Amino acid sequence: MAEQPILRCRQQEFELDPPLRNARGQWRSRRTLIVQIRDGLGRVGQGEAAPLPGYSLDTLAAAEQALTRIPAAELQQVLLLERPVALLRAVAALVPAELPSARFALETALLDRLGIEQQRPLWSLLAELLPAAVPPLTELPLCALLPSADPTQALRAAAQHFGLGVRCFKLKIGPDRLQPAQAELLAALRAELGDRIALRLDANQSLLRAELRATFDALARYRPEFVEEPLADAQRGELDTLPCGWALDESLQRIDALRLQSLSSSPACRALVLKPTALGGFGSCAELAAHARARGKAVVVSHALEGPFGWLACVHLALALGPGAAAGLWPMASRGVAPAVIRGGKLQRPSRPGLGVEA
């Protein structure tokens, strides 16, 4: 007789090198929750809950509490499911929507185990959540985040990444307005690399409304693809006539259907940035991707500074979603697994079952 499934959680902490800084704070280290599910035949699936303090709506403690309270009998029933859509529906019944990182971790662990059982990579399972007309990618360009506090260090990092094949870079800006060091870096990047690179900017809702036009006029000189989250609680039409396009990111955590329809229908909205850790996992990201593409917007899969399991899950999602903009998944905290799936500045489609890592 097969044994009852076992769900185990363990916390891990690691340093970020370099630390991540944005207009609202700084992160020097990360604490995440590794989730392992062992079925009755000894197959192990792994996931990671990694709410980002100051960004995510949930906490690590709440995620751990919810996951460890799942009854073994209910988990056993979920393990009998053979289709990803049914599995994600079952996870939604087990973990409340208010705990998006816990949902993402449980989804990942269950799909990793299912992929091992069926000998299919995770991206192949995730493709079942999408229209048949969307083919999974064999590779996808990457966007690398540059440190914004030190222009010299950032230029050095950009040159190194450019040499590795990266052609898209992201820079945090603000608070309030474009800061002098940030303007210096943007000018230097355009002077050294010209239009061989794409630039993305992220204000994390920190720009001043009273100076928004002047700030965007300054940003337009550097020809960004878009500016992520320029304002807190941006209203319909408020950003439509600015000289740069913009993108939704953290707003997606709280947005309702009516507001999403309103903002994403703006011609100036260029992209939706999807972080599965903050948005509740694969199913919600697939729905948002479909919404974006129906309106001609780019889809950018990004990370929330997860460790290896969360980062790899984002990689599989980005590849499953098919053709799109460069993924915001240049590895920052995924030491030990990144080289296997990155070549020439692009993500490469993994071929091993599940996430592609061993327990």
N, C-alpha and C positions, 0 to 999 in steps of 0.2 A: 504493500500500500504506500502511495506517495505521501510524504510528510506535508504538514501545513506550511504555507509560505511564511517567510520571515522578512519583516521590514526593519532595517536598522538605520540609524542616523548617527553621524559623528560630525562634530564641528572641526573646521580647520581654519587656520589663520596664516596669511602670507603677506609679505611686503610688496608694495607696488614700486617698481623702479623703471622710470621715474614716477614720483607721486603725480596724481591727477589733480589739476586745479581748474575750477571754472569760476564764473562770476559770483557764485554763491557759496563756495566752500572749497575744501581740499581733502583728498583722501590719500593717506600714506600707507595704509594697510587695509586688508579685507578679511572679514570673517564670514565663512559660508558653511552650508550644511550639506555634507555628502549623504545621499540617500541610496541605499542598496536594497534591492528586493531579490530574495532567493526563493525560487519556486521549489516544488516538491521533488524535482528531478535534478536539483543542484545548479540550474542555470541562474546567473546573476545579472540583473539589470541595474544600471547606475544613473543617477541624476544629481542635480545640484540646486539647492535653494540659496539664492544670493541676493536678498533685498539690499539695495544700496541706500545707506542712511542719508537722509537729506534729499533723496530723490524718490525712492519707492514709497508706496503707501502702506506696506506691511512691514513686519519686523521678523528677525530671525527666530526670536523666541516663540512668536505666535505660529510661524511656519512649522517649527519643530514640534510644538505641542499638538497641532492639528494632524501631522503625519503620524506621529507615534500613537495616536488614539484610534487609528483606523483598525477596526476589528479584523482579525485574521480570516474569519469566514467571509467577510465582504471582499477582502483582497483576493481570496481564492476564486470568487465568482468573476472578478475582473480578469484574472489570469486565464480564464477559459475563453475570453473573447479573442477572436482571430482577425478582426478588422479594425484598423486605426480609428475610424469614425466612431464605432461603438465604444472603443476603449476610452476615447476622450470624453464621450458623453458620460461614461461611468465615473471618470475622475471628477467631472463637474458636479456630480451628485455626492461625491465623498468629501470634496474640499470646497469651502465657500469662495465666492468670487472675490471677497475682500482679502484673500490670501493668494495673490497671483504668483508669487515665487514658489509657494508650496505646490500649486497646481502644475507649474512648469516642471518642477523637480520630479513629481510623481509621474506626469506624462512621459518625461524623458526616460525614467527608470523602467517603466512598463513597456515603452516602445523599444528600448534597448534590449530588454529580455525577449520581446516578441521577434525582433530582428534576428537575434541569436537563434531562436527556435526555428524561424523560417529561413534562416541563412540569407537575409536581405539587409542591405545597409539602411540606416535610418531615413536617409533622403528618399529612398524608394517607397518606404511606408508613408512618409509625409506627402508624397505625390498623390496619394489616394484622396487627400483632402481638397485637391485642386481640380479645376476643369481638365478634362482629358486633352484639351488643346494646348495646355501649358506644359512643354517638355522640360524635364529637369536639365540643369546645365552640367557640362563636364568641367567647366572652370568659370570663375567669376572674378573680375578685378576687385582689388582691395583699396580702401581709403585708410590712410594712416593719420592718427591724431598727433599733432605737434605740440610740444610744450610752449605755452604762450608767455611765460614770465621772463624768459631769457632768450632774446632773438638770436644770439650767437649759438646757443645750444640747439635751438630749433632749426636754424639753417644747417647746422652740421647733421642733425637727424634727417632733415629733408634730403640732403645730398646722399646720405647713406641709403635711405629708402629708395630714392630715385635710381640709384645704382642697382638695387635689387629688383627693379621693375615697377615700383609703385608710381602711379601717375595721377593720383588724387590725394589731396591733403585737407585736413580739417583743423581749424583753429578756433579756440574759445575766445570770445570777445566780451567787453563790458568789464565791470558793471556800469550802468548809466549811459555810456557812449563808447565809441572806439577809443581805446587808451593809446597814448603815444608809442609805447613799446610794441603794441599790437599793430599799429599803422606802420611802424618801422619794419616789422617782420614781413607784413604783407607786401610792402614795396620791394623789399629785398628778394622775396620769393619770385615776384614777377620779373624783377631785373635779372635774376640768375637763371630761372627756369622758363620764363616767358609763358607762352600759351601751350607749352608741352605738358603742362599740368592743369588739372581742375582744382579749384579751391572751394571749400565749404566753410561756412562760419556758423557759430553756435553761441547765441546770447543767453540761453537758459532763462528767458523771460525777464532779463535784467535791464533792458533799455528804458530810458525815460521817454514818456509820451511827448512831452513838450519839446524834446530834441530829436524826435524820431526821423523827421524829414532830413534834418542836417546830418544825422548819423548815416542814414542810407545813401545820401548824396556822397558822403566820404567813402562808404564801402563800395559804391558802384565803380570807383576808379580801379578797383582790383578785380572786377569781373567775376564775382562768386557765382557758383551754380545756384545757391540759395543761402538764406540766413535762417537757421533753425530757431524757433521760438523767440522772436524778438521781444514780445510783450507778454505780461501776465494778463490773462482774460481778454485776449484780442477779440474785437467785435467784427461782425461781418462788414466788409467794406473799408475797415480801418486801415488795412494794409494794401489795398488794391492798387493804389496809384503811386506806390513807391518805386524807385528805379531798380530795385533788386527783388527777385522772387523770394519766397519764404517757405518754410516747411514745418510740419507738426511733429512733435516728439512727446515731451512729457504731458502735454495737454490731452493726449490720447488716453491717459490713465483714468481721467474723470469725465471724459466727454460723453454726452448722450447722443442718440441717433440724430436728433434734429440739429444740434449744434455741429456735429460732424458733417452732416450734409451741407450746412450753411458755409462752413469754413473751407471745406475741401472743394466746393464748387467755384471758389474764387479763381479767376484766371491766373492770379499771382501766386497761388499755392502750387508749389512745384513737386512736393514729395511728402510722403508719410514715412517717418522713421520708426521702425518696429524693434522694440526691445522685449523679447518674450518673457524675461524675468519680471518685468514691470506690468506686462499686459495680460498675463494669465496663461501663457503657453502657446502651443502651436495652433489650436483651433481659432482662437481670437485673432492671432496674427494672419492666418489664412483668410479670415473674413475681412480684415482691414486691407489686406493686399488686393482682394477682389474689388473692394469698394474703391480703392485708389485707381486701379487700372481701368475700371469702368468710366472713370472721369479723366483719364489721360494723365494721371500723376505717377511719378516715379515711386518705387518701393525700395527702401533702404533698410536692410536688416543690420542691427547694431547690437553691441553687448553692453552689459552693466558691470563690467570688471569682474565677471565670474572667474572661477578657477577652470581647470581643464574640461570638466564634464559639461558645465553650463556653456562654455565657449564652443565646444564641439557641437553641442546641440544647436546653437545658433548657426554654425557653419552648415550643418545638414539642412536647416530650414532655408537658408539663403539659396542654396543650390536647388532645393526642391521647388522654390517659388519661380524658378525659370528666369528668362532674360530680364535684366533690370539694371539699375544703377550700381556703381561700385559699392560693395558692402563695407560698413563701418566696423570691420572685424579684424583689423590689424592687431595681432595678439599683444596684450599687455600683461596678462596674468595667467597665460596658458603654457607655461614652460613645460617642455617635455613632450608635447603633442603637436605643436604648430609645424615643425619642419616637415612632418609627414604629409601635410595637406596644403602647403604653400610652395609655389614655384613660380618664379618670374613675376612676383608681385600679385599673383592670383591664387585664389582658392582652387584646389584640385579635388575632384569628386572622389571621396573614399570608396573603396570596394569591399572592405571587411564588413561582416554582419554588425547590425546595431550601430552603436556609436563608433565602433572600431577600436575600442581599448579593452584590455582585459581587466577583470576584477582583481 
